[in-house]
Amino acid sequence: MAQPRNAIDKLRSYLENLTPEARALVVEKLEREAAAGDDTATIVLQELRGTAASPAEAPQPRITSPQQLFFLPVEPFLADEVSPTKIRGVIPRACLEPIWTWLSRDVLPADIKAFTVAVATTLQPGDEASALRIAKSFQDHTIIRIRAALTAAARDEVAARKLSAQLGSQREVEELRDVLAILCARDALGAIGGRLPTSIKNLSDQNLDAARAVFNGSMARHPDVLPYALALLMRRLAQPWQIVRVAIKAAETDVAAKIAETPFAAAVELAFADLDRKVALLKALMKRRDFSALAPVVKDIHDDARGFRTELDLRGDSAWSRRLAAIRKDIAALLSTEIAACSTDIRRLLKMRTRKEAASEPAVSAADVATAEEAIDLLLLCRTYAGEIALNEATQRATSELNALLDTGTATLIDGLRVASDVEKPFRRSQLDAAIQLSGRVFGPGYAQTLTRAVDLAAQGRQAEPAGERR
């Protein structure tokens, strides 16, 4: 019984020593043999995938409906957000419902019902293979009808308007073209996805060569799948902007204008689409004042912008250089407004009140302090990433104003507390407690402790000690 184990060990050793190019060719041949029912090819293919620097296979989504089963090949290309512009290889999840409704109502109503009945009994655990076979046959049938509808729309304006109305908008028509292309190339894309690692921390030279080997083996047979293969790869990247390295490697140049003339320009477009998505998320967070979730988004935008500027030669008046400049300007305008408001919030919080005002006003609220803290955190966050999001001047100005407010404003408040009457003290002390909390965020805990001692002395009517050096 030792021989089969030794044979597998030898096989694994052999496969581990293959070059990425050779591995891609072997996988392509094995997949054809496995699809024809060769069990040995299936075993070898499993061993080979285990050597491809891969983490565990990503779990497949649980199939719960005929609609999900039909769109299963499209799943790796779905995005929860709707991009302002259509990008090949990125399909908004929301568009699947109108497409399915169109198929069910206008194209194949009887066939959809039959498909639903056929898969109803095969969606039980352990029988997914039967459901997948039924779905593949139905997809082949549906492809013919979708292609016919799109061809008619391309030839006839009336048919085009009708199709757009049935789907809901012209955008859904564009997404339908992507769905058709993916369904037609589902086997090739499945093979590419199976050979790519499920997660790539860094698309360095070795991983880049391996990815290109996967692409080269499939592109020769299926040249139309390039945008979708790139989208698959980008989903596996820890840093999606690194997909531009594929374009640079393929074009053998980092000059943006030259890359734009190659098919691999699709890689840069995908990276820009991902950056647009992050900017839209940033705007949504800012609109609902969800500052707690801002840090990773701002960091990602900074990393993307830096990646574009360091990897690509964007000199000259290229479309991509203008696009990146517009994005950076948009982000700077959005964040500058909030950064400028930081000083306003803190100035209002630490404003020296008259004796009458201090005696009548309630203590500073925790909500107001929390708002000021959020403003400070946003300023410090933007200052960290200012270079790539065009915020150097705005953060420097806001930081200078903030430091002055905390310095001079706190000193004035301490003087007021020292001579305050008993009815004034609660409010003036609450202002200084807020100042201590904010100063600790800006200057550090050591400064906050020194300031606390000075406030305690002032509350006793004694001369405050110097605040000391900030750390």
SEVOBA-874023 format. One line per field, with one value per residue (C-alpha): residue in one letter; residue number from 1; x, y, z. Coordinates in steps of 0.5 Angstrom, whole numbers. Example, Ala and Ser with C-alpha at 12.3 -4.5 7.8 and 13.67 -1.06 7.14 Angstrom:
% residues 2
aa <- c(A,S) .
i <- c(1,2) .
c1 <- c(25,27) .
c2 <- c(-9,-2) .
c3 <- c(16,14) .
This chain:
% residues 471
aa <- c(M,A,Q,P,R,N,A,I,D,K,L,R,S,Y,L,E,N,L,T,P,E,A,R,A,L,V,V,E,K,L,E,R,E,A,A,A,G,D,D,T,A,T,I,V,L,Q,E,L,R,G,T,A,A,S,P,A,E,A,P,Q,P,R,I,T,S,P,Q,Q,L,F,F,L,P,V,E,P,F,L,A,D,E,V,S,P,T,K,I,R,G,V,I,P,R,A,C,L,E,P,I,W,T,W,L,S,R,D,V,L,P,A,D,I,K,A,F,T,V,A,V,A,T,T,L,Q,P,G,D,E,A,S,A,L,R,I,A,K,S,F,Q,D,H,T,I,I,R,I,R,A,A,L,T,A,A,A,R,D,E,V,A,A,R,K,L,S,A,Q,L,G,S,Q,R,E,V,E,E,L,R,D,V,L,A,I,L,C,A,R,D,A,L,G,A,I,G,G,R,L,P,T,S,I,K,N,L,S,D,Q,N,L,D,A,A,R,A,V,F,N,G,S,M,A,R,H,P,D,V,L,P,Y,A,L,A,L,L,M,R,R,L,A,Q,P,W,Q,I,V,R,V,A,I,K,A,A,E,T,D,V,A,A,K,I,A,E,T,P,F,A,A,A,V,E,L,A,F,A,D,L,D,R,K,V,A,L,L,K,A,L,M,K,R,R,D,F,S,A,L,A,P,V,V,K,D,I,H,D,D,A,R,G,F,R,T,E,L,D,L,R,G,D,S,A,W,S,R,R,L,A,A,I,R,K,D,I,A,A,L,L,S,T,E,I,A,A,C,S,T,D,I,R,R,L,L,K,M,R,T,R,K,E,A,A,S,E,P,A,V,S,A,A,D,V,A,T,A,E,E,A,I,D,L,L,L,L,C,R,T,Y,A,G,E,I,A,L,N,E,A,T,Q,R,A,T,S,E,L,N,A,L,L,D,T,G,T,A,T,L,I,D,G,L,R,V,A,S,D,V,E,K,P,F,R,R,S,Q,L,D,A,A,I,Q,L,S,G,R,V,F,G,P,G,Y,A,Q,T,L,T,R,A,V,D,L,A,A,Q,G,R,Q,A,E,P,A,G,E,R,R) .
i <- c(1,2,3,4,5,6,7,8,9,10,11,12,13,14,15,16,17,18,19,20,21,22,23,24,25,26,27,28,29,30,31,32,33,34,35,36,37,38,39,40,41,42,43,44,45,46,47,48,49,50,51,52,53,54,55,56,57,58,59,60,61,62,63,64,65,66,67,68,69,70,71,72,73,74,75,76,77,78,79,80,81,82,83,84,85,86,87,88,89,90,91,92,93,94,95,96,97,98,99,100,101,102,103,104,105,106,107,108,109,110,111,112,113,114,115,116,117,118,119,120,121,122,123,124,125,126,127,128,129,130,131,132,133,134,135,136,137,138,139,140,141,142,143,144,145,146,147,148,149,150,151,152,153,154,155,156,157,158,159,160,161,162,163,164,165,166,167,168,169,170,171,172,173,174,175,176,177,178,179,180,181,182,183,184,185,186,187,188,189,190,191,192,193,194,195,196,197,198,199,200,201,202,203,204,205,206,207,208,209,210,211,212,213,214,215,216,217,218,219,220,221,222,223,224,225,226,227,228,229,230,231,232,233,234,235,236,237,238,239,240,241,242,243,244,245,246,247,248,249,250,251,252,253,254,255,256,257,258,259,260,261,262,263,264,265,266,267,268,269,270,271,272,273,274,275,276,277,278,279,280,281,282,283,284,285,286,287,288,289,290,291,292,293,294,295,296,297,298,299,300,301,302,303,304,305,306,307,308,309,310,311,312,313,314,315,316,317,318,319,320,321,322,323,324,325,326,327,328,329,330,331,332,333,334,335,336,337,338,339,340,341,342,343,344,345,346,347,348,349,350,351,352,353,354,355,356,357,358,359,360,361,362,363,364,365,366,367,368,369,370,371,372,373,374,375,376,377,378,379,380,381,382,383,384,385,386,387,388,389,390,391,392,393,394,395,396,397,398,399,400,401,402,403,404,405,406,407,408,409,410,411,412,413,414,415,416,417,418,419,420,421,422,423,424,425,426,427,428,429,430,431,432,433,434,435,436,437,438,439,440,441,442,443,444,445,446,447,448,449,450,451,452,453,454,455,456,457,458,459,460,461,462,463,464,465,466,467,468,469,470,471) .
c1 <- c(0,6,7,1,3,10,7,3,9,14,8,8,15,15,9,13,19,15,16,9,9,10,5,-1,0,0,-7,-10,-9,-11,-17,-20,-18,-22,-28,-28,-29,-22,-21,-13,-13,-18,-13,-7,-11,-12,-5,-3,-7,-4,3,1,2,-5,-9,-15,-20,-25,-31,-37,-43,-49,-54,-61,-65,-65,-63,-57,-55,-56,-52,-46,-41,-42,-41,-34,-35,-41,-40,-45,-44,-46,-40,-42,-39,-39,-33,-32,-31,-35,-42,-47,-51,-57,-57,-58,-66,-68,-64,-67,-74,-73,-71,-77,-82,-80,-75,-76,-82,-84,-77,-75,-81,-79,-72,-74,-78,-72,-67,-72,-70,-63,-61,-61,-54,-50,-53,-50,-47,-54,-56,-50,-51,-58,-56,-50,-55,-60,-55,-53,-60,-61,-54,-57,-63,-59,-55,-60,-64,-57,-56,-63,-62,-55,-58,-65,-67,-74,-71,-66,-71,-75,-70,-68,-75,-76,-69,-70,-65,-59,-54,-58,-57,-49,-49,-53,-47,-42,-47,-47,-39,-38,-43,-40,-33,-35,-31,-25,-26,-27,-20,-17,-20,-18,-11,-10,-8,-14,-10,-4,-1,4,4,11,15,14,7,6,10,6,-1,2,3,-4,-7,-2,-4,-12,-11,-9,-15,-20,-17,-24,-24,-18,-22,-25,-19,-16,-22,-21,-14,-16,-21,-15,-10,-9,-8,-12,-9,-3,-7,-3,3,0,-1,6,9,5,6,14,13,11,9,1,0,3,0,-7,-6,-6,-11,-8,-11,-17,-12,-11,-19,-20,-16,-19,-26,-24,-21,-28,-31,-27,-28,-36,-35,-31,-37,-42,-39,-37,-45,-47,-42,-39,-32,-30,-30,-26,-19,-18,-22,-17,-11,-13,-15,-8,-4,-8,-6,1,1,-1,4,10,8,6,9,4,8,4,-3,-6,-13,-11,-6,-12,-17,-12,-11,-19,-20,-14,-17,-24,-22,-18,-24,-28,-24,-21,-28,-28,-21,-23,-29,-24,-22,-29,-31,-26,-26,-33,-32,-26,-29,-28,-35,-37,-38,-45,-45,-41,-46,-52,-49,-49,-43,-40,-43,-40,-43,-40,-33,-34,-35,-29,-25,-28,-26,-19,-18,-20,-15,-9,-11,-11,-4,-2,-4,-4,2,-2,-9,-7,-8,-1,-3,-10,-7,-1,-6,-11,-6,-3,-9,-11,-5,-6,-13,-11,-5,-8,-15,-13,-8,-14,-19,-14,-14,-21,-22,-17,-21,-28,-34,-37,-43,-38,-33,-37,-38,-31,-28,-32,-29,-22,-24,-25,-19,-15,-18,-17,-10,-8,-11,-6,0,0,-2,4,2,-5,-3,1,-5,-9,-4,-5,-12,-13,-8,-13,-19,-16,-14,-7,-2,-2,5,8,4,11,14,9,11) .
c2 <- c(0,5,5,10,14,15,16,22,24,24,27,33,34,34,39,44,44,46,54,58,57,50,49,53,49,42,45,47,40,36,41,38,31,32,35,29,24,22,21,21,28,30,27,30,37,37,36,41,47,45,47,54,58,58,58,54,54,60,57,57,61,57,56,57,59,58,65,64,58,61,67,63,64,72,71,73,79,82,89,92,99,102,105,112,109,102,98,91,86,89,88,91,86,90,89,81,82,86,81,75,79,80,73,70,75,77,72,65,65,57,55,59,55,49,50,52,46,42,45,45,38,38,44,39,38,33,34,40,37,35,42,45,40,43,50,49,46,52,57,55,55,62,65,64,68,74,74,75,80,84,83,86,92,93,93,97,103,101,94,98,102,96,92,98,99,92,92,99,103,103,101,95,93,94,90,84,85,83,78,74,75,71,66,65,64,61,55,59,64,58,55,61,63,56,57,63,64,66,71,75,79,83,82,82,79,72,72,77,72,66,70,72,65,63,69,67,60,62,68,64,60,66,73,76,74,79,84,79,75,81,83,76,77,84,81,76,82,85,92,92,98,93,90,96,92,87,92,95,88,86,93,93,100,105,110,111,114,107,103,106,103,96,91,91,98,95,93,101,102,97,100,107,104,101,108,111,106,108,115,114,110,116,121,117,116,124,125,121,123,116,119,112,108,113,111,105,108,114,110,106,112,115,108,107,115,113,107,110,116,111,105,109,115,120,126,129,131,123,122,118,123,128,123,122,129,130,125,128,135,132,129,135,139,134,134,141,143,138,140,148,146,143,150,153,147,147,155,155,150,153,160,165,166,172,171,172,167,162,162,161,156,148,144,142,136,130,130,137,134,128,132,136,129,127,133,133,125,127,132,128,122,127,130,123,122,129,128,124,127,134,136,139,146,145,140,145,151,147,144,151,154,148,148,156,155,149,153,160,158,153,159,164,159,157,164,165,159,161,167,164,164,158,159,160,154,148,151,153,147,143,147,145,138,138,142,137,131,135,136,129,127,132,133,126,124,127,134,132,130,137,141,137,139,146,146,143,148,154,151,152,159,158,160,154,151,152,147,144,141,138,131) .
c3 <- c(0,0,-7,-8,-3,-6,-13,-10,-6,-13,-17,-12,-12,-19,-20,-15,-19,-25,-28,-28,-35,-35,-30,-34,-40,-35,-32,-39,-41,-35,-34,-41,-39,-33,-36,-40,-34,-33,-25,-26,-29,-23,-18,-21,-22,-15,-13,-18,-15,-8,-11,-14,-7,-6,1,2,-4,-3,0,-6,-4,-2,-7,-5,-11,-19,-20,-16,-19,-26,-24,-21,-26,-25,-18,-18,-22,-17,-14,-8,-11,-17,-21,-24,-31,-33,-33,-36,-31,-26,-25,-20,-16,-16,-24,-23,-21,-27,-32,-29,-29,-36,-38,-34,-37,-44,-46,-43,-39,-40,-40,-33,-30,-32,-30,-23,-22,-25,-20,-14,-12,-14,-9,-3,0,-3,-10,-12,-18,-21,-20,-24,-30,-30,-30,-35,-40,-39,-39,-46,-48,-45,-48,-55,-53,-50,-56,-61,-56,-56,-64,-65,-61,-64,-71,-70,-66,-64,-61,-57,-54,-53,-49,-45,-43,-41,-37,-34,-37,-42,-36,-35,-42,-42,-36,-40,-45,-39,-36,-43,-44,-38,-39,-46,-42,-36,-37,-39,-33,-28,-30,-29,-23,-21,-22,-19,-11,-7,-4,-6,-1,-6,-13,-14,-19,-18,-17,-23,-27,-25,-26,-33,-34,-32,-37,-43,-43,-43,-47,-54,-54,-51,-52,-51,-43,-42,-38,-34,-32,-30,-26,-23,-21,-18,-13,-10,-9,-2,-5,-12,-15,-16,-22,-26,-25,-30,-35,-34,-35,-41,-45,-43,-41,-35,-40,-39,-46,-49,-44,-46,-53,-51,-49,-42,-41,-38,-32,-31,-32,-27,-22,-23,-22,-15,-13,-15,-11,-5,-6,-6,0,3,1,4,11,11,9,15,20,21,22,26,19,16,17,13,7,7,8,2,-2,0,-2,-9,-11,-9,-13,-19,-18,-17,-22,-28,-31,-32,-34,-40,-41,-41,-40,-34,-31,-31,-28,-22,-21,-21,-16,-12,-12,-11,-4,-2,-3,1,7,7,9,15,17,17,21,27,29,29,34,39,39,40,46,49,48,55,57,62,69,68,62,66,72,68,63,64,64,57,54,53,46,44,47,42,36,37,38,32,28,31,29,22,22,25,20,14,16,16,9,6,1,-4,-3,-4,3,6,6,9,14,16,17,21,25,27,29,33,37,38,40,45,48,49,50,55,59,59,62,67,69,69,74,79,80,79,84,86,81,76,77,75,68,67,70,65,59,62,63,55,54,58,54,47,49,51,44,40,45,48,55,59,57,59,66,67,65,70,75,73,73,80,83,79,82,89,87,87,81,76,74,67,62,60,54,49,47) .
